[in-house]
Amino acid sequence: MNSIPPRLVLASQNPKKAAELSALLAPLGSQVVPLSAFTDVAPEENAPTFIENALIKARHAARVSGLPALADDSGLEVAALGGAPGVRSARYAGEAADDDANNRKLLEALADIPLGQRQARFVCALVCLRHADDPVPWLALGAWPGEILTAPRGTAGFGYDPLFFDPQLGRCAAELTADEKGRVSHRGRALRQLLAQWTADHA
C-alpha cells in the first residue's frame, strides 16, 4: 500500500461509529465500504486490549471482503473504577445493553465519587491491514482526557458522549458538532496518527 487505500472496508457493526470514521476519512478521497456489505457475522472480541480486538476485527473484515481493512476498537476508561468499563465499554451493562443502559450503570458505579475525582479518558485503537494476513499492520492509539458528569448533557454523539466532559472546551462530547468532535476526539487523534504513519512510510 503506497498511499491511503482508495477503497477500504470498515470493520464495525456500529453504524454511528462507522459514520463518524467515514466522515473523518471522506476528505482524503478514500471510499469506505461498511462490513455489512459483505457479512452480518461479527467476530468474537475476546482479547484483553483495544489493539488486539481491533486486529481481530480487521482480519475478519479483510478476509470476508478481500479489501484493505480499517478497524476501530475503543472505549471509556474511568480512573476511579480501575479503568473500567475499558474494553467492555459497549457491553458494560450486559451483552445486549444499549447506550442508555451503559450510561445508567456508569452513573450508578460513580454515585459516591464527587466531582473532581471522576477523571476519565476515551481510548481508540485503529488498525489498518492491506490484507487479512498482513504481517505488518498500521497501528495507532488515540486518547481524549476528560471527566464524567453526574447527569447527561447534549443530544449529539453516541455511547458515553452525554456523560463525558472536556474541561478545556467546557462542554461534553454530546454538545460538540461532528467537526468539533473530530478535531479533539480519541478517534480523530488515532486517525491522524495513522495518516502520519502512512505518509512517513511512503514519503
Summary of the structure (lengths in Angstrom):
residues: 203
radius of gyration: 16.8
end to end distance: 12.2
largest distance: 52.1
contacts: 656
relative contact order: 0.16
helix: 40%
strand: 23%
